[in-house]
Amino acid sequence: MRHFAVIGSGPAGFYTAEALLKTYGVGARIDILDRLPVPYGLIRFGVAPDHQSIKAVAKRYEKVALEPGARFLGNVHLGADVSIDELLGLYDAVVLATGAPNDRRLGIPGDDLPGVIGSAAFVGWYNGHPDFADLAPPLDGDAAAIIGNGNVALDVARILSKTPAEFVGSDIVAHAFEALGQSAIRTITILGRRGPLQIAMTPKELGELGHLEQAQPRVDPADFPPAEADAALDPGQRKSVAHLRDFAAATATEKPKRIIFDFFARPLAIEGDGRPERLIVERTVLGEDGTSHATGETYAVPCSLVVSCIGYATPAIPGVPYDDRLGRFPNEGGRVADRLYAVGWARRGPTGTIGTNRPDGYEVAEQIAALFPAESEDSGRRGGGGLDALLALRGCDPVPFDDWQKIEAAEVAAARDGAPREKLVRVGDMLKAGGHGA
Ligand code: NAP
């Protein structure tokens, strides 16, 4: 019997577990650990609450968790409840699928003001991540600035723009639904340090901005090169840019909210008395190599909320090599060290779609299978039985999948009309609903 541990129960973790199950059949036991009592990582806490069709992939992960060879163990924190060396002592291989849940800092003066929020925190707040349940972002001002030209910037702009009626069918958590319903924000400026042809936004997500009930996207036609330039773009990017060109060509409507795309705008500083009042921006031009260059011309964008959507980092784990500059585990094709692997964003950095994680997981499973052929001699490692004993000694109370299903049932039962669930946002409440703790 082979024993494998996968750390993290988001897409990368589940695709790896799925691949290992397919490779070894009944010849392996796979434990999928998560620091929270609830599974699915990015699917639950990253994917926007109004993108339920994307979240449906969790059903595939559920099937994996219910396989006889797999176990989900929530509420187990690597680094606190168990060390990496202990796991490597118990399991034949350990796969880090810990994602990239930390915000990259803007690194400009004023980025520490309350009201300057990273997208991991802001998205975590409206998606009910326990770490951000108390964030209370300031929504009482008229204007918000969103820094970055990726899909996360679009998610944040859309969520800030929607009316309560537009959240029907979503699983946005009650605290965010109520706060956004009272929001005074009318102007949302999305700032990109490069131009409209250099965006990292995909067509479907960009197109959604054109169908908002109360908000209109605005783009300055002067920001575009001549239309012939689009021919050099790949087809997906061409579609995205076509949306931007449509936004630029549209006439202004009576809609009370505006989503302004401010291109060639590099943030320099955030100023304000105890909270953001303005973002100081430098105009840039695009160099031949596609990078942005400063012009020295600066201006101020009024705003009382700043959300930076400039990418994420993987948290370091004691005992695991870590590359500070890249913000992830250094690895060669997923191999971090002897019998230790990384998959997904912990391996590649925060890029790609959910599906990109599938080949990642399968590739690492192949490497593990090459190291431990199915018919090879048993290593004698104790696997899950050993982990259970260790956790019991430490007073750690793991949440197995059937207890997660109790939590899920409680969330479904608490859903407001038209919503699929009302997520529990406190770890204590999750544990209680799962039949754990007092
Ligand atoms: P992203 O796609 O890497 O975009 C990051 C943006 O931030 C880029 O426009 C980048 O500009 C900009 N940026 C980086 N550092 C900056 C700085 N210091 N100052 C100003 N701007 C800066 O990251 P993301 O939006 O966080 O998305 C992460 C991944 O999740 C992506 O693969 C994304 O497609 C995916 N995602 C998908 C969906 C969906 O499919 N619905 C939704 C959300 C996220 P430069 O290009 O100039 O570096």
Residues whose N, C-alpha, C, O or C-beta is under 5 A from the ligand:
A	BS01	NAP	L106 G148 N149 G150 N151 V152 A153 R193 R194 Q198 A200 E205 C309 I310 G311 P350 T351 G352 T353
